[in-house]
Amino acid sequence: MSESELRMLFNHYAERLERYLNHKLRDPQAAADLVQESFLRLAQRLEQQDDVDDKKAYLYKTANNLLLDHVRHQQRWQMATSVDDAEATLEYLPDAAPQLDQTAIAQQELERLANVLATLPERTQLIFHLHRFEHMTQAQIAQQLEISLSTVEKHLAMTLSAMMTIRAS
């Protein structure tokens, strides 16, 4: 395949492929990188073989595989980061068991936070639960609940604001 034919394919499919990947990732830069890598792999494949029967299908399949690899890499990175954060937090925890009055104060604060959370709208509570306890990203929550990313951000900001109010008092 000539360079001009590859350029024609790129002009025809790149934008659509990038939109598809960006819809899945919600990361325009990563989507653009994956499109470039998909076309690079197509070019390499065409150098090795005479032809690919369905170039569009090959591009989308390659892009989808790269997307899965990217997501797996991100998940491993997030997991490694959270383990590092947990270890760093443990270093600062006091060695002795908390005193009885500290435990009572912490319990009261938890009860106040639970009461504040109970006053929030049900949708806000659900989004907070998915983010905090199910460890879902904001993008994953938006996709699962079929809402925009900014809506998820607003609900989490509302939760944080309510919690900060109770912590300040």
CYANA upper distance limits for C-alpha pairs under 8 A (distance plus 0.5 A):
  1 MET  CA      5 GLU  CA      6.85
  1 MET  CA      6 LEU  CA      7.41
  1 MET  CA     46 LEU  CA      7.05
  1 MET  CA     47 GLU  CA      8.15
  1 MET  CA     50 ASP  CA      8.14
  1 MET  CA     51 ASP  CA      8.03
  2 SER  CA      6 LEU  CA      6.88
  3 GLU  CA      7 ARG  CA      6.59
  4 SER  CA      8 MET  CA      6.66
  5 GLU  CA      9 LEU  CA      6.82
  6 LEU  CA     10 PHE  CA      6.66
  6 LEU  CA     43 ALA  CA      7.90
  7 ARG  CA     11 ASN  CA      6.60
  8 MET  CA     12 HIS  CA      6.59
  9 LEU  CA     13 TYR  CA      6.47
  9 LEU  CA     14 ALA  CA      8.23
 10 PHE  CA     14 ALA  CA      5.58
 10 PHE  CA     39 PHE  CA      7.81
 11 ASN  CA     15 GLU  CA      8.03
 13 TYR  CA     17 LEU  CA      6.47
 13 TYR  CA     56 LYS  CA      8.05
 14 ALA  CA     18 GLU  CA      6.48
 14 ALA  CA     35 VAL  CA      7.03
 15 GLU  CA     19 ARG  CA      6.73
 16 ARG  CA     20 TYR  CA      6.72
 17 LEU  CA     21 LEU  CA      6.73
 17 LEU  CA     35 VAL  CA      7.12
 17 LEU  CA     60 TYR  CA      7.60
 17 LEU  CA     63 ALA  CA      8.36
 18 GLU  CA     22 ASN  CA      6.41
 18 GLU  CA     28 PRO  CA      8.37
 18 GLU  CA     31 ALA  CA      6.06
 18 GLU  CA     32 ALA  CA      6.38
 18 GLU  CA     34 LEU  CA      8.47
 18 GLU  CA     35 VAL  CA      6.51
 19 ARG  CA     23 HIS  CA      6.49
 19 ARG  CA     31 ALA  CA      8.28
 20 TYR  CA     24 LYS  CA      7.04
 21 LEU  CA     25 LEU  CA      6.49
 21 LEU  CA     26 ARG  CA      8.40
 21 LEU  CA     31 ALA  CA      5.69
 21 LEU  CA     34 LEU  CA      8.36
 21 LEU  CA     63 ALA  CA      8.19
 21 LEU  CA     64 ASN  CA      8.43
 21 LEU  CA     67 LEU  CA      7.85
 22 ASN  CA     26 ARG  CA      5.41
 22 ASN  CA     27 ASP  CA      6.18
 22 ASN  CA     28 PRO  CA      5.95
 22 ASN  CA     30 ALA  CA      8.29
 22 ASN  CA     31 ALA  CA      5.66
 25 LEU  CA     30 ALA  CA      8.16
 25 LEU  CA     31 ALA  CA      7.51
 25 LEU  CA     67 LEU  CA      8.50
 25 LEU  CA    139 ALA  CA      8.41
 26 ARG  CA    139 ALA  CA      7.46
 27 ASP  CA     31 ALA  CA      6.65
 28 PRO  CA     32 ALA  CA      6.63
 29 GLN  CA     33 ASP  CA      6.73
 30 ALA  CA     34 LEU  CA      6.64
 31 ALA  CA     35 VAL  CA      6.75
 32 ALA  CA     36 GLN  CA      6.82
 33 ASP  CA     37 GLU  CA      6.73
 34 LEU  CA     38 SER  CA      6.52
 34 LEU  CA     63 ALA  CA      6.85
 34 LEU  CA     66 LEU  CA      7.05
 34 LEU  CA     67 LEU  CA      7.64
 35 VAL  CA     39 PHE  CA      6.84
 35 VAL  CA     63 ALA  CA      7.12
 36 GLN  CA     40 LEU  CA      6.64
 37 GLU  CA     41 ARG  CA      6.65
 37 GLU  CA     63 ALA  CA      8.45
 38 SER  CA     42 LEU  CA      6.76
 38 SER  CA     59 LEU  CA      6.49
 38 SER  CA     62 THR  CA      6.28
 38 SER  CA     63 ALA  CA      5.96
 38 SER  CA     66 LEU  CA      8.20
 39 PHE  CA     43 ALA  CA      6.65
 39 PHE  CA     59 LEU  CA      7.43
 40 LEU  CA     44 GLN  CA      6.72
 41 ARG  CA     45 ARG  CA      6.53
 41 ARG  CA     62 THR  CA      8.34
 42 LEU  CA     46 LEU  CA      6.63
 42 LEU  CA     55 LYS  CA      8.42
 42 LEU  CA     58 TYR  CA      7.97
 42 LEU  CA     59 LEU  CA      7.37
 43 ALA  CA     47 GLU  CA      6.75
 44 GLN  CA     48 GLN  CA      6.93
 45 ARG  CA     49 GLN  CA      6.60
 45 ARG  CA     52 VAL  CA      8.45
 46 LEU  CA     50 ASP  CA      6.46
 46 LEU  CA     51 ASP  CA      6.29
 46 LEU  CA     52 VAL  CA      7.37
 52 VAL  CA     58 TYR  CA      8.11
 54 ASP  CA     58 TYR  CA      6.70
 55 LYS  CA     59 LEU  CA      6.58
 56 LYS  CA     60 TYR  CA      6.76
 57 ALA  CA     61 LYS  CA      6.46
 58 TYR  CA     62 THR  CA      6.47
 59 LEU  CA     63 ALA  CA      6.48
 60 TYR  CA     64 ASN  CA      6.46
 61 LYS  CA     65 ASN  CA      6.70
 62 THR  CA     66 LEU  CA      6.64
 63 ALA  CA     67 LEU  CA      6.49
 64 ASN  CA     68 LEU  CA      6.78
 65 ASN  CA     69 ASP  CA      6.77
 66 LEU  CA     70 HIS  CA      6.54
 67 LEU  CA     71 VAL  CA      6.68
 68 LEU  CA     72 ARG  CA      6.63
 69 ASP  CA     73 HIS  CA      6.61
 70 HIS  CA     74 GLN  CA      6.68
 71 VAL  CA     75 GLN  CA      6.65
 72 ARG  CA     76 ARG  CA      6.71
 73 HIS  CA     77 TRP  CA      6.63
 74 GLN  CA     78 GLN  CA      6.57
 75 GLN  CA     79 MET  CA      6.54
 76 ARG  CA     80 ALA  CA      6.60
 77 TRP  CA     81 THR  CA      6.55
 78 GLN  CA     82 SER  CA      6.55
 79 MET  CA     83 VAL  CA      6.70
 80 ALA  CA     84 ASP  CA      6.69
 81 THR  CA     85 ASP  CA      6.60
 82 SER  CA     86 ALA  CA      6.57
 83 VAL  CA     87 GLU  CA      6.67
 84 ASP  CA     88 ALA  CA      6.63
 85 ASP  CA     89 THR  CA      6.61
 86 ALA  CA     90 LEU  CA      6.68
 87 GLU  CA     91 GLU  CA      6.99
 88 ALA  CA     92 TYR  CA      7.57
 89 THR  CA     93 LEU  CA      7.18
 98 PRO  CA    102 GLN  CA      6.62
 98 PRO  CA    103 THR  CA      6.88
 99 GLN  CA    103 THR  CA      6.86
100 LEU  CA    104 ALA  CA      6.77
101 ASP  CA    105 ILE  CA      6.66
102 GLN  CA    106 ALA  CA      6.61
103 THR  CA    107 GLN  CA      6.58
104 ALA  CA    108 GLN  CA      6.73
105 ILE  CA    109 GLU  CA      6.73
106 ALA  CA    110 LEU  CA      6.68
107 GLN  CA    111 GLU  CA      6.75
108 GLN  CA    112 ARG  CA      6.74
109 GLU  CA    113 LEU  CA      6.68
109 GLU  CA    167 ARG  CA      8.39
110 LEU  CA    114 ALA  CA      6.59
111 GLU  CA    115 ASN  CA      6.65
112 ARG  CA    116 VAL  CA      6.74
112 ARG  CA    166 ILE  CA      7.60
113 LEU  CA    117 LEU  CA      6.65
113 LEU  CA    163 MET  CA      6.87
113 LEU  CA    166 ILE  CA      7.38
114 ALA  CA    118 ALA  CA      6.67
115 ASN  CA    119 THR  CA      7.13
116 VAL  CA    120 LEU  CA      7.40
116 VAL  CA    162 ALA  CA      7.23
116 VAL  CA    163 MET  CA      7.54
116 VAL  CA    166 ILE  CA      8.03
117 LEU  CA    125 GLN  CA      7.20
117 LEU  CA    159 THR  CA      7.80
117 LEU  CA    162 ALA  CA      8.24
117 LEU  CA    163 MET  CA      8.37
118 ALA  CA    125 GLN  CA      8.11
120 LEU  CA    124 THR  CA      6.81
120 LEU  CA    125 GLN  CA      6.85
120 LEU  CA    159 THR  CA      7.99
121 PRO  CA    125 GLN  CA      6.84
122 GLU  CA    126 LEU  CA      6.70
123 ARG  CA    127 ILE  CA      6.73
124 THR  CA    128 PHE  CA      6.63
124 THR  CA    155 HIS  CA      5.71
124 THR  CA    156 LEU  CA      7.59
124 THR  CA    158 MET  CA      8.26
124 THR  CA    159 THR  CA      7.59
125 GLN  CA    129 HIS  CA      6.55
125 GLN  CA    159 THR  CA      8.39
126 LEU  CA    130 LEU  CA      6.66
127 ILE  CA    131 HIS  CA      6.62
127 ILE  CA    141 ILE  CA      7.53
127 ILE  CA    152 VAL  CA      7.41
127 ILE  CA    155 HIS  CA      7.48
127 ILE  CA    156 LEU  CA      7.58
128 PHE  CA    132 ARG  CA      6.33
128 PHE  CA    133 PHE  CA      8.41
128 PHE  CA    155 HIS  CA      8.16
128 PHE  CA    156 LEU  CA      6.65
128 PHE  CA    159 THR  CA      7.63
129 HIS  CA    133 PHE  CA      5.81
129 HIS  CA    134 GLU  CA      7.15
130 LEU  CA    134 GLU  CA      5.19
130 LEU  CA    135 HIS  CA      6.85
130 LEU  CA    136 MET  CA      6.30
130 LEU  CA    141 ILE  CA      7.53
131 HIS  CA    135 HIS  CA      5.56
131 HIS  CA    136 MET  CA      5.35
131 HIS  CA    137 THR  CA      6.72
131 HIS  CA    138 GLN  CA      7.41
131 HIS  CA    141 ILE  CA      7.92
132 ARG  CA    136 MET  CA      7.98
136 MET  CA    140 GLN  CA      6.42
136 MET  CA    141 ILE  CA      6.82
137 THR  CA    141 ILE  CA      6.78
138 GLN  CA    142 ALA  CA      6.67
138 GLN  CA    149 LEU  CA      7.07
138 GLN  CA    152 VAL  CA      6.82
138 GLN  CA    153 GLU  CA      7.65
139 ALA  CA    143 GLN  CA      6.68
139 ALA  CA    149 LEU  CA      6.51
140 GLN  CA    144 GLN  CA      6.57
141 ILE  CA    145 LEU  CA      6.48
141 ILE  CA    152 VAL  CA      7.70
142 ALA  CA    146 GLU  CA      6.05
142 ALA  CA    147 ILE  CA      5.39
142 ALA  CA    148 SER  CA      6.05
142 ALA  CA    149 LEU  CA      5.84
142 ALA  CA    151 THR  CA      8.33
142 ALA  CA    152 VAL  CA      6.72
143 GLN  CA    147 ILE  CA      7.10
143 GLN  CA    148 SER  CA      8.30
147 ILE  CA    151 THR  CA      7.07
147 ILE  CA    152 VAL  CA      7.88
148 SER  CA    152 VAL  CA      7.18
149 LEU  CA    153 GLU  CA      6.79
150 SER  CA    154 LYS  CA      6.62
151 THR  CA    155 HIS  CA      6.78
152 VAL  CA    156 LEU  CA      6.75
153 GLU  CA    157 ALA  CA      6.53
154 LYS  CA    158 MET  CA      6.60
155 HIS  CA    159 THR  CA      6.83
156 LEU  CA    160 LEU  CA      6.63
157 ALA  CA    161 SER  CA      6.49
158 MET  CA    162 ALA  CA      6.73
159 THR  CA    163 MET  CA      6.72
160 LEU  CA    164 MET  CA      6.54
161 SER  CA    165 THR  CA      6.71
162 ALA  CA    166 ILE  CA      7.06
163 MET  CA    167 ARG  CA      6.70
164 MET  CA    168 ALA  CA      6.54
165 THR  CA    169 SER  CA      7.05
